[in-house]
Amino acid sequence: MCIRDRFMFISSLKRVFFFYGFIILQTTPGNKTKLFFETRQVFIAYISKQILPFAFRQGIITSSDTKTTGQPLLQAEVKKPFSQALHTAYESSFWKVSFSMNETVTKRFLLYFRLMMVAWILIANAFFHAIEFEYSWLVFLSNIMLFTMEGDIKDRFISVELGGLVGMVLTVLAMLAIGALTPVLGGMLGLLLPLGVVLFILIILHPYAPKVLNNVGFAYLTVACIDSAAFAANLPLFFGVYIVGSLVFNGGCVLLMKPARYLAARSVKNDVKADA
């Protein structure tokens, strides 16, 4: 291969890298800088292992450079599945990047995860029904917020747990303030002043402490006030169930994502091998 052909070949590889890398960066959530270098590392490993040794080989490919199929070695190697061409050190990184943008894997992951979630929710409901507990909303409301918030799942988990706890604490403080101010200021001002302070904390101060002051706290404040008498009469029970129940249930949901990803990745890899 002459010098000119080599440079044209390398230029084509660069265009492939930029095109494929652009798709990955645009379709995959997370740290874009880290993802870029991971993708770049995978392509460098592939090119250095599978392409460059043949692209820069002097002379013409002879019959000794053929496999049993009679194809030139370069053509035969390029036809190998992309992940199989990588060094073992890069194989897991490649699958992590490619699966993240693979629509088939995403669909299977969601299917497996939703099936696991259905089973997990049924188990939790069976438990609450068996102990005849009436306030399971303390747990399930946090789970709804966990999957409706934006961001990384670990950050969401922390935000939900802290936000819900802060919302319940603010509810208790608001109820105490209302009870103390109502005889002095009357029903209207006795209600609005504590409520205004609580809303100011949750809404106005939210940008300064988003993990603690967020919509989860507002949701728990709202729901707890629906039956404020029951909430006030069972404070230790409510706080205990929320802390323990939400940690166990939401933690279980987060842990279920790992086997769901594994099953999705394995099933697609098996399909690829079967089609090869």
C-alpha positions as CSV (number, residue, x, y, z in Angstrom):
1,M,0.0,0.0,0.0
2,C,1.5,3.3,-1.1
3,I,1.9,6.4,1.2
4,R,-1.0,8.2,-0.5
5,D,-3.3,5.2,0.0
6,R,-2.3,4.9,3.6
7,F,-3.2,8.5,4.4
8,M,-6.5,8.1,2.6
9,F,-7.2,5.0,4.6
10,I,-6.4,6.7,7.9
11,S,-8.6,9.7,6.9
12,S,-11.5,7.3,6.3
13,L,-11.0,5.7,9.7
14,K,-11.1,9.2,11.3
15,R,-14.4,10.0,9.7
16,V,-15.8,6.7,10.9
17,F,-14.6,7.5,14.4
18,F,-16.1,11.0,14.5
19,F,-19.4,9.8,13.0
20,Y,-19.8,6.8,15.4
21,G,-18.5,8.8,18.3
22,F,-20.9,11.6,17.7
23,I,-23.9,9.2,17.7
24,I,-22.7,7.7,21.0
25,L,-22.2,11.1,22.7
26,Q,-25.6,12.4,21.6
27,T,-27.6,9.3,22.6
28,T,-25.9,8.3,25.9
29,P,-26.5,10.2,29.2
30,G,-23.8,10.9,31.6
31,N,-20.4,12.6,31.7
32,K,-19.7,13.5,28.0
33,T,-16.0,14.1,28.5
34,K,-15.5,10.7,30.2
35,L,-17.6,9.0,27.5
36,F,-15.6,10.6,24.7
37,F,-12.3,9.3,26.0
38,E,-13.8,5.9,26.6
39,T,-15.1,5.8,23.0
40,R,-11.7,7.1,21.7
41,Q,-9.9,4.4,23.6
42,V,-12.0,1.7,22.1
43,F,-11.5,2.8,18.6
44,I,-7.7,3.2,19.1
45,A,-7.5,-0.3,20.4
46,Y,-9.5,-1.7,17.5
47,I,-7.5,0.2,14.9
48,S,-4.1,-0.6,16.3
49,K,-4.9,-4.3,16.7
50,Q,-6.9,-5.1,13.6
51,I,-6.3,-2.4,10.9
52,L,-2.9,-0.8,11.1
53,P,-0.8,-3.9,11.0
54,F,-2.4,-4.7,7.6
55,A,-2.7,-1.2,6.3
56,F,1.0,-0.6,6.7
57,R,2.2,-4.0,5.6
58,Q,4.7,-3.6,2.7
59,G,4.0,-5.3,-0.6
60,I,1.0,-7.2,-1.9
61,I,-1.0,-9.6,0.2
62,T,-0.1,-13.1,-1.0
63,S,-1.8,-16.4,-0.9
64,S,0.0,-17.1,2.4
65,D,-2.1,-14.2,3.9
66,T,-5.4,-16.0,3.3
67,K,-7.5,-18.1,5.6
68,T,-9.3,-21.3,4.7
69,T,-12.0,-19.3,3.0
70,G,-9.5,-18.0,0.4
71,Q,-10.2,-14.4,1.4
72,P,-7.4,-12.0,2.0
73,L,-6.4,-11.8,5.6
74,L,-7.4,-8.1,5.9
75,Q,-10.9,-8.7,4.6
76,A,-11.4,-11.7,6.8
77,E,-10.2,-9.9,9.9
78,V,-12.3,-6.8,9.2
79,K,-15.4,-9.0,9.0
80,K,-14.9,-10.2,12.5
81,P,-17.4,-8.9,15.1
82,F,-16.1,-5.6,16.4
83,S,-16.0,-6.6,20.0
84,Q,-14.1,-9.8,19.2
85,A,-11.3,-7.8,17.5
86,L,-10.6,-5.9,20.7
87,H,-8.0,-6.7,23.4
88,T,-9.6,-8.2,26.5
89,A,-8.8,-5.1,28.4
90,Y,-11.1,-3.1,26.2
91,E,-13.9,-5.6,25.6
92,S,-16.0,-4.6,28.6
93,S,-15.5,-1.0,27.8
94,F,-16.7,-1.5,24.2
95,W,-19.8,-3.4,25.3
96,K,-20.6,-0.6,27.8
97,V,-20.4,2.0,25.1
98,S,-22.1,0.2,22.3
99,F,-24.9,-1.2,24.5
100,S,-25.7,2.2,25.9
101,M,-26.7,3.3,22.4
102,N,-28.2,0.1,21.2
103,E,-31.9,0.3,20.9
104,T,-32.4,-3.4,21.1
105,V,-30.5,-3.7,24.4
106,T,-32.4,-0.7,25.8
107,K,-35.7,-2.2,25.0
108,R,-34.8,-5.5,26.6
109,F,-33.3,-3.8,29.6
110,L,-36.6,-1.9,30.1
111,L,-38.6,-5.1,29.7
112,Y,-36.6,-7.1,32.2
113,F,-36.5,-4.2,34.7
114,R,-40.2,-3.5,34.4
115,L,-40.9,-7.2,35.0
116,M,-38.7,-7.2,38.1
117,M,-40.4,-4.0,39.3
118,V,-43.8,-5.5,39.0
119,A,-42.7,-8.5,41.1
120,W,-41.0,-6.2,43.6
121,I,-44.1,-4.0,44.0
122,L,-46.3,-7.0,44.5
123,I,-44.0,-8.3,47.2
124,A,-44.1,-5.0,49.0
125,N,-47.8,-4.8,48.8
126,A,-48.2,-8.3,50.1
127,F,-46.0,-7.4,53.0
128,F,-48.0,-4.3,53.9
129,H,-51.3,-6.1,53.5
130,A,-50.1,-8.9,55.8
131,I,-49.2,-6.5,58.6
132,E,-52.4,-4.5,57.9
133,F,-50.4,-1.2,57.5
134,E,-52.5,1.7,56.1
135,Y,-49.8,4.2,55.2
136,S,-47.8,2.4,52.5
137,W,-47.9,5.7,50.6
138,L,-44.9,6.7,52.7
139,V,-42.8,4.2,50.7
140,F,-44.5,4.2,47.3
141,L,-44.6,8.0,46.9
142,S,-40.8,8.1,47.2
143,N,-40.5,5.4,44.5
144,I,-42.7,7.4,42.1
145,M,-40.5,10.5,42.7
146,L,-37.3,8.3,42.2
147,F,-38.3,7.5,38.6
148,T,-39.8,10.9,37.6
149,M,-36.8,13.0,38.7
150,E,-33.9,13.8,36.3
151,G,-30.3,12.9,36.7
152,D,-28.2,9.9,37.6
153,I,-30.0,7.2,39.5
154,K,-27.7,7.4,42.5
155,D,-28.1,11.2,42.8
156,R,-31.9,10.7,42.5
157,F,-31.9,8.1,45.2
158,I,-30.1,10.5,47.6
159,S,-32.3,13.4,46.6
160,V,-35.5,11.4,47.2
161,E,-34.4,10.1,50.6
162,L,-33.2,13.4,51.9
163,G,-36.0,15.5,50.2
164,G,-38.8,13.3,51.6
165,L,-37.3,13.4,55.1
166,V,-36.9,17.2,55.0
167,G,-40.5,17.5,53.8
168,M,-41.8,15.5,56.7
169,V,-39.7,17.5,59.2
170,L,-41.0,20.8,57.7
171,T,-44.5,19.5,58.0
172,V,-44.0,18.9,61.7
173,L,-42.5,22.3,62.2
174,A,-45.4,23.9,60.3
175,M,-48.0,22.1,62.3
176,L,-46.3,23.2,65.6
177,A,-46.1,26.8,64.3
178,I,-49.7,26.9,63.2
179,G,-50.9,25.5,66.5
180,A,-48.9,28.2,68.4
181,L,-49.8,31.2,66.1
182,T,-53.5,30.5,65.5
183,P,-54.7,31.5,69.0
184,V,-52.7,34.7,68.7
185,L,-53.0,35.8,65.0
186,G,-56.2,34.0,64.1
187,G,-56.9,31.1,61.7
188,M,-55.9,32.9,58.5
189,L,-52.6,34.4,59.5
190,G,-51.8,31.5,61.8
191,L,-52.0,29.2,58.8
192,L,-50.4,31.4,56.0
193,L,-47.3,32.6,57.9
194,P,-45.9,29.1,58.8
195,L,-46.9,27.8,55.4
196,G,-45.2,30.7,53.6
197,V,-42.0,30.1,55.5
198,V,-42.0,26.4,54.6
199,L,-42.8,27.1,50.9
200,F,-40.0,29.7,50.9
201,I,-37.5,27.2,52.2
202,L,-38.6,24.5,49.7
203,I,-39.0,26.7,46.6
204,I,-36.8,29.7,46.9
205,L,-33.9,28.0,48.6
206,H,-34.0,25.0,46.3
207,P,-31.2,26.1,44.0
208,Y,-28.8,26.3,46.9
209,A,-29.5,22.8,48.2
210,P,-31.3,20.8,45.5
211,K,-30.5,17.4,47.0
212,V,-32.2,18.4,50.3
213,L,-34.8,21.0,49.2
214,N,-36.7,19.6,46.2
215,N,-40.1,18.5,44.9
216,V,-40.0,15.3,47.0
217,G,-40.2,17.4,50.1
218,F,-43.1,19.4,48.7
219,A,-44.9,16.2,47.8
220,Y,-44.5,14.7,51.3
221,L,-45.6,18.0,52.8
222,T,-48.8,18.0,50.7
223,V,-49.7,14.4,51.3
224,A,-49.0,14.4,55.0
225,C,-51.3,17.4,55.4
226,I,-54.2,15.5,53.9
227,D,-54.7,13.7,57.2
228,S,-52.7,15.9,59.6
229,A,-54.4,14.4,62.6
230,A,-53.2,10.9,61.8
231,F,-49.7,12.2,60.9
232,A,-49.4,14.1,64.2
233,A,-50.6,11.1,66.2
234,N,-48.2,8.7,64.7
235,L,-45.0,10.7,64.1
236,P,-42.5,8.0,65.2
237,L,-44.3,5.3,63.1
238,F,-44.4,7.6,60.1
239,F,-40.8,8.6,60.2
240,G,-39.6,5.0,60.9
241,V,-41.6,3.5,58.1
242,Y,-40.4,6.2,55.7
243,I,-36.7,5.9,56.6
244,V,-36.5,2.1,56.6
245,G,-39.2,1.4,54.0
246,S,-38.0,3.8,51.4
247,L,-34.4,2.8,51.8
248,V,-35.2,-0.9,51.4
249,F,-37.7,-0.5,48.6
250,N,-35.9,2.1,46.6
251,G,-32.6,0.5,47.2
252,G,-34.0,-2.8,45.9
253,C,-35.1,-1.0,42.8
254,V,-31.7,0.4,42.2
255,L,-30.1,-3.0,42.7
256,L,-32.5,-4.6,40.2
257,M,-31.1,-2.4,37.4
258,K,-27.8,-4.3,37.4
259,P,-29.2,-7.8,36.7
260,A,-31.6,-6.3,34.2
261,R,-28.7,-4.7,32.3
262,Y,-26.7,-8.0,32.5
263,L,-29.6,-10.0,31.1
264,A,-30.2,-7.5,28.3
265,A,-26.5,-7.4,27.3
266,R,-26.2,-11.2,27.5
267,S,-29.3,-11.9,25.4
268,V,-28.2,-9.5,22.7
269,K,-24.7,-10.9,22.6
270,N,-26.1,-14.4,22.2
271,D,-28.3,-13.2,19.3
272,V,-25.2,-11.6,17.7
273,K,-23.2,-14.8,18.0
274,A,-26.1,-16.8,16.7
275,D,-26.4,-14.6,13.6
276,A,-22.6,-14.6,13.0
